[in-house]
Structure formats: structure tokens, C-alpha cells
């Protein structure tokens, strides 16, 4: 296996609306910033991979327009996933492992403001038994939250504390959308209150990956990807134990997360109740700093929020604030699919 | 928001899916007020049934019939039903394990309020008055005090007269589209019958219509440049198929659709050519726009009568 690191990370400020910005307008400054951090030009990058979903803004082939912001000339080696950018990062990591590239640009963006995201996300569900009922994303998360409450894993007060802890941490995050003292609010779908749910907003993120000496040349303290894996569970909610996440646990195991303790974890848990599931599945105790960025309860640009977890964890390693971090991304209803990466700074294993 | 246009955008489509044999039996069964499950390799009865075993991935087909009663395994109270959800009064989302089943079905429960709902409560199916072979043939569940039916589910052939073999699920998503700064400026200029592109600060090329970024250099374009109105046909095709779209029904075939490089633009846009027999259109033909009455777009381009442009003047744009 080649040693591959995240060497740079950038993100936009995440906002409820960005009417004045097209998707490429939203993305381009982030691309310039991440390239600028390494000094690389777009045509010096070995592989480019992005993640986004046209349904969010209702704009067909928006990812081809977004490529305008990269400057795909002369023609570049490029790919796209209709998933969170964390999975684009996985594809780029595989590409580098094959030896076909030494560097990769990974980006993702989500513009949820033009549509009604709770309705939009129903269209990713099983078209036979689920989609005709239009079960929205908050409703499905609420079914999971009630299952956790019934199992004695949490209660509404504990969920509110999770929201408060994340948004307090986000006060130090200049890119976050919802920070500080946020009221628990009314039940949106019982037992979840507005405070248990992520803000809806627009945003973009990008990272650069590099292998071996290229990574050392581009970054003072690269965030080495010691392991990365993703696993998926059955789509049907009724066959799953919603209080557990065997897919997250298995991905973490295969990424080597349980070999040694991590000091930091960035979890992609858009709903407070999902942090409960992930802490349990990943065995994270109180000694681990969970979501120092505020996580996706503070900013949840869909399709970018998972990549941001990888970027935030890497940035902590770049700054010397973490030596070994776990980054997690999720996709699908109720944590159906989970990706886990373990990142390390060089001194951690010297 | 100054200078940014917005407009409603509706994305609407019928989602048409064929059914596998297990799904067909289940949905046809619902039409006949019969609930079927499928037995998995480990003996568990799966409801709703699936074609393949979730653990072993083996093909499944051992169908059984279940009672329309069951137990809520988790729930979530929805105080504000959304447009296409099954009930238009506040309801509970529920996962229900039907008696005899090992897995739970997602649906909704008609109940007076959240205080009337709890995990473990007994419910039964309320059938829709009109049933077509869809999950919505179950109108909802309703509270129903009863002892769980302990009987082993009986085998069922899954055979019905006139089985459902496919579903059509209408889907509609509503957006408010904003095209962003560059395209807003372009559209606003069209209102004055002007075509305005944007110049790349790096390579100096002028893009029409502008998309806000230079696709070659990957930098923002901002300097607005009026181009045209005249231009040159760089390449074209002859269309022999009559348009199906109602807006184009008046256009007789064959007609010519062309790439047109407006004077001053570094990217050809496309449009219809008229005012000249279709078989006389050629590369290099000089054309000008004919604007639609009462609409802010060009209806078609017609010859200006100028001499044809020299190939070298537009070869980069072919």
C-alpha cells in the first residue's frame, strides 16, 4: 500500500441561502484556496474526483458545470460520484493506490436552498415500498431516535446536550452556519426537536491528496490516511437494528481505528441521536474530542458534510492539534452506509 | 437580492419500475387485501418481502400469508404532514412488525396525538378504498387492541388473477431556481435584445452565454462584453424529425440547426437558421438574430446578405 495523505483542506462559509451564487461560484473560491495552499495548478493534479447530487438544486448535470471552476484544460483525468465527497475521496485514494496518480483534487458541494431538502431526500429511497410514502429525512431519523430512547440509550435531555455541545464547539469555527446557544425548539418530528436537526444550507469543500514524498513536499505535517473503508447495511429500515451501526463498526475495524486509541473524532451525525449510535458503534469514550468543529449539527451542506469531516480531522493534524484522528462520513437513511478513515500525523508513530 | 433572477422550477416525472416475482405477489396481494411475506434462509419471515435474502443474497420465493395486525416497534409523531405523505392530518410514522413476521414495515399510523402512540402498541391495517397494487393500498395503520396472532403463517402460492407487474410512482419536486450572477446578467440583457457575454481575465476569451467561470482557466469571469448581433455559422445539421414539443410545432422540417459564433464571442452558441432554403446553409454563412415577439430570446437567425466569412476567421470555434 502507498502512503497517502490529506495535504490541504478548504471549505466555504456555509449559509442558509446563496441565491447570488451559481454552484460554480460557490465552489470556485474553495478550489482556488485548496490549490493555493499547495502551490499546485489544476493541470498538475493527477486525478480529480467530485461528489454532488443534481436533485438538491434540481439542476441536471450541475457537476459538469462545476468543472468549469477546475479549468479542465488540457483534458484532465476526472471522475464524479453522486454521493458525498467522502466517497469521491475514497475513489481518489484507490486511484493513487493503483499508481496511476500521485496527487488528487477532491471536491464536493451542495446547494440545498433552491429545493425542499426533506422531500428531495425521499427520492433516494426504495421506489417500491418507501418512496411512495414520502418519508422525509427528519421522520426517518426520528424513528431511529425513538428506538434509541426505547432501548434506554438516550433521552431528549441527553440529545439536547449533544446539540448544545456541538454548537458550542462551532463558535470557534468561522465556516459554521449554526453556532452557540441554539434553543432546543419544538418537535419537528417527535422525539426530534429543531435543535436535534442539522441546519439546511449551501456549501462546498475540497481536499488535496498526495502520496509519499509528494505529500511531504506539499505539507509540513501531512495527515496520513492509515486506513479507510466503507460498509453498507440493508436499505430496508425494518430489517436493521436502528440502535446500532454494524457497518460503521466494521468500517472502523478495517480502517484500523481500534488498533490504537484516537484523540479526536469527526463524526458525520446530522441528527443528535445519530451521534449516540456512532459513539457506541465506534467505542468512543469521553477521552476522545468528538466534533471539535461542531460537526454537521453546525453546518450540513449535503454531499459535502462528510468530506468536511475528513478535512476537519486532517486540518487538526496539519495544525498539530491531533496526532491520530478518526473521520467518519455517512450516506442513506439512518446511517445506512458509513465510511471511516484513520488519519495520523508523522510524530504519532515515529 | 439585487440583480439576481429567480423563478419557480418544477421537476416532475413518473417513476416507472417493473417488479420482481416477490414484489409482484406482495403488491398484488395488497390490492386483494392480502399481506404476504417471504421466508428468508434462516426461517425469518420478511415483511415487506424482498427478492433476495438480506444475509445470504440467495433468491427467495417461499411466500406466506400474514394477519393484518401487528405491533409497533418504533414510532415518530409528525405534527405537520407534507404534501405527498399518506395522511393530511397529523400522524405517526411507524415501523410495524406484523404478527408472524420477523421484520418491520414502514408506514403511518392514524392516531389522535402522540400521547396515544407507544412502542409495543397493537395496530391493524386500514385498507385504502381504491387499491391498485401499491404500498399505498395500505391507507395507514390504526390502533387495534388484540392479542398477537401466534399462529405460524400459512404458505401462499402468491398467485392472483391479473397480477401487478409494474408500478408508476409520480414524483414532483418544487424548487426556486436562481441562475447566479453571470446568467442573471445575460438573461436581463436579452430583455433589451442585447447579447452579453463575459471575458476571462486570464485567456481573454469571451464566453456566451456566460456561466461565471472560464472552463479553460478555472477562474471567475466578470467583465461583461456585448457581442453580436451578427455572427457566423461555424457548423450545422439538417433536422428531419418534427419537434414533439408544443413550443416548436410550427417549425416545418427539414430545417437547419447551427452553431453560430457571434461577432466578438469565443464560444459558439446554437440556434435555428431560417430565411434561406435549408440546403443552401453553409459554414461561414453570415447571420443575424430575429427576436421573438414578446419573449426575451432569439427565435431564429437569418442571413445578413454579407459575403461568407473566411474559414480562418472562425476555424478555432468549429
Interface residues (C-beta under 8 A of the other chain):
Chain A: X19 X20 X21 X22 X23 X24 X25 X28 X31 X32 X42 X55 X57 X58 X59 X65 X67 X68 X69 X70 X71 X72 X73 X114 X115 X116 X118 X119 X120 X123 X127 X128 X129 X130 X131 X132 X133 X134 X135 X136 X139 X140 X142 X143 X144 X145 X146 X147 X150 X187 X189 X190 X191 X192 X234 X236 X237 X238 X239 X242
Chain B: X1 X4 X6 X9 X11 X15 X17 X19 X23 X27 X46 X47 X48 X50 X54 X73 X74 X75 X76 X77 X78 X79 X82 X83 X84 X85 X86 X93 X94 X95 X97 X103 X104 X105 X106 X107 X108 X114 X119 X134 X135 X136 X167 X169 X171 X173 X174 X175 X176 X177 X178 X179 X180 X181 X182 X183 X211 X212 X213 X214 X215 X216 X217 X218 X219 X220
